Amino acid sequence: MSRVDRYGDPIEDEPEEADRWHDPRCRDGWLGEDLQGRPVPCLQCRPHLLRLLR
């Protein structure tokens, strides 16, 4: 039997695989620099920057 919250939505017991993995190079939301010297964001820490990369 699955558990549900008070609104009827299922409650997840474990975080999803993507939530458990985090790049070990991440320092304060940044992964370092690319070949041109621009900072590379960690998209897990800074998901709002994803649309700028597209």
C-alpha positions as CSV (number, residue, x, y, z in Angstrom):
1,M,0.0,0.0,0.0
2,S,1.4,3.4,-0.9
3,R,1.3,6.3,1.4
4,V,-0.4,9.6,0.4
5,D,-0.4,13.0,1.8
6,R,-3.5,14.9,2.9
7,Y,-4.2,16.0,-0.7
8,G,-4.0,12.5,-2.1
9,D,-0.6,12.9,-3.7
10,P,1.8,10.0,-3.3
11,I,4.6,10.4,-0.7
12,E,8.0,9.3,-2.0
13,D,10.2,7.5,0.5
14,E,13.5,7.8,-1.3
15,P,14.8,10.8,-3.3
16,E,15.1,10.1,-7.0
17,E,18.4,9.0,-8.5
18,A,19.1,12.5,-10.0
19,D,18.6,14.1,-6.5
20,R,21.1,11.8,-4.8
21,W,23.9,12.5,-7.3
22,H,25.8,15.7,-7.0
23,D,29.0,16.6,-8.9
24,P,31.9,16.5,-6.5
25,R,33.5,19.5,-8.3
26,C,30.7,21.8,-7.2
27,R,31.9,24.7,-5.0
28,D,29.2,27.1,-4.0
29,G,27.2,26.3,-7.1
30,W,30.0,26.5,-9.6
31,L,31.9,23.6,-11.3
32,G,35.0,25.7,-12.3
33,E,35.6,27.3,-15.7
34,D,35.3,26.3,-19.3
35,L,38.1,26.7,-21.9
36,Q,37.4,30.4,-22.4
37,G,37.5,31.1,-18.6
38,R,33.8,31.5,-18.1
39,P,32.3,30.0,-14.9
40,V,30.3,26.8,-15.4
41,P,27.2,26.6,-13.1
42,C,26.1,23.5,-11.2
43,L,22.6,23.1,-12.6
44,Q,21.5,21.2,-9.6
45,C,22.4,24.1,-7.3
46,R,21.5,26.8,-9.8
47,P,18.6,25.4,-11.9
48,H,17.5,28.9,-12.8
49,L,20.6,29.2,-15.1
50,L,19.6,26.3,-17.3
51,R,17.6,28.5,-19.7
52,L,20.6,30.7,-20.2
53,L,22.7,27.7,-21.4
54,R,20.2,26.7,-24.1
